[in-house]
Amino acid sequence: MTITAFPATARTRRPSLQQPRFSGTAALAPERAFVPAPAPRIRPAAPAAPAAAPAAPVRAVPDGTEARGFVLYVGLGEDAAAADHIELARLVGELRALTSRLAPSAETHAAVALAPAGAGGRDVEVVRRALGDPAVQQPAVEAEGDPGIVIDLTRKRVAIGDDIAPLTYREFELLQHIVLREGSTVGRCDIIDALWDADADDRPNERTIDVHVRRLRAKLGGYAEIIRTVRGAGYRFDRHADVTVLASGPSPDRF
């Protein structure tokens, strides 16, 4: 038997079954120790802001003065009131009732602004001018073209511009009686009792008073509406921007 010996360099090494085979070159990353992420930093809460002090009340009047009331101008013509299905007298009454309920100590005074029929303009602006709002300037055209009316109770005459209205004694007494009770409705019976004696032969009835008022208005011309009819009650005079009343004393019904 012949035994042939192979050189060691030529010996083929069988791969181990436990060693995996790789084709090509693989780089193994070195193992890294696990480092936990740092805990998030918690910022301390900002201190709560101190509660703001209550704001001081705003004064609507300058220093050194005191508020004594206010004026509410309501622009509502007769046509607009009719469209709203309300009478001016009722609206005034309800506003007064509301004021009395909210402020029992309040005193109220209502005045109606009059203007010639068809004068135009916004109702509220007409009201402000008629009632003498100092913040409203009278239009220059109106100031030049409207002479105004002066009811001189001391000299017993009525001047419209440069003309004297041709009123009779009874017509002037009727006008004076209503004007002196400015802001109040004067009933027909009150007029009769004030201007005629109880046993006078010419003592009129209530319907005759309407005739006297109609004649008076005709002589007042464009200022006829300063004597306003209060339906079912009588007549009333309210101060108007172009009406001046000269009197030597206050109204006899005011104390």
MOUR-V412719 format. One record per backbone hydrogen bond with DSSP energy under -0.5 kcal/mol. NH is the residue of the N-H (numbers start at 1). CO is the residue of the C=O. E is the energy in kcal/mol with one decimal. If there is no record, write none. Layout:
# MOUR-V412719
{{NH;CO;E} {NH;CO;E}}
This chain:
# MOUR-V412719
{{3;1;-0.6} {4;2;-0.6} {5;3;-0.6} {10;7;-0.9} {11;8;-0.9} {14;12;-0.6} {19;16;-1.1} {20;18;-0.5} {24;22;-0.6} {28;26;-0.6} {29;27;-0.5} {36;34;-0.5} {43;41;-0.7} {65;62;-1.4} {73;71;-0.6} {74;72;-0.5} {75;73;-0.6} {76;74;-0.8} {81;77;-2.6} {82;78;-2.3} {83;79;-2.2} {84;80;-1.7} {85;82;-1.1} {86;81;-2.3} {91;87;-2.4} {92;88;-2.8} {93;89;-2.2} {94;90;-2.4} {95;91;-2.3} {96;92;-2.3} {97;93;-2.2} {98;94;-2.4} {99;95;-2.3} {100;96;-2.5} {101;97;-1.9} {102;98;-2.4} {103;99;-3.0} {106;103;-2.3} {119;116;-1.8} {126;122;-2.3} {127;123;-2.5} {128;124;-2.2} {129;125;-2.3} {130;126;-2.7} {131;127;-2.3} {132;129;-1.2} {133;128;-3.1} {136;133;-1.7} {137;135;-0.5} {143;139;-2.2} {144;140;-1.9} {145;141;-2.6} {146;142;-1.9} {147;145;-0.7} {149;242;-2.4} {150;159;-3.0} {151;149;-0.5} {151;244;-3.4} {152;150;-0.9} {152;157;-2.3} {153;151;-1.0} {153;246;-2.7} {154;246;-0.7} {156;152;-0.7} {157;152;-2.0} {159;150;-2.6} {160;163;-3.0} {161;148;-1.5} {161;159;-0.7} {163;160;-2.0} {165;158;-2.9} {165;163;-0.6} {167;165;-2.2} {172;168;-2.5} {173;169;-2.3} {174;170;-2.1} {175;171;-2.5} {176;172;-3.1} {177;173;-2.4} {178;174;-1.6} {179;175;-2.8} {180;176;-2.6} {181;178;-0.9} {182;179;-1.1} {183;237;-3.0} {184;181;-2.3} {186;235;-3.7} {187;185;-0.6} {191;187;-1.8} {192;188;-2.3} {193;189;-2.5} {194;190;-1.9} {195;191;-2.2} {196;192;-1.9} {200;197;-1.4} {203;200;-1.2} {209;205;-1.3} {210;206;-1.1} {211;207;-1.0} {212;208;-2.0} {213;209;-2.4} {214;210;-2.1} {215;211;-2.1} {216;212;-2.2} {217;213;-2.7} {218;214;-1.7} {219;215;-1.3} {220;216;-0.9} {220;217;-0.8} {221;217;-0.6} {221;218;-0.6} {223;220;-2.0} {224;221;-1.5} {226;223;-1.8} {227;224;-1.3} {228;226;-0.8} {228;236;-2.9} {230;234;-2.7} {231;229;-0.8} {233;230;-2.7} {234;230;-2.2} {235;186;-2.4} {236;228;-2.1} {237;184;-0.5} {238;226;-0.6} {243;240;-1.7} {244;149;-2.8} {246;151;-2.7} {246;244;-0.5} {247;245;-0.6} {254;251;-1.7}}
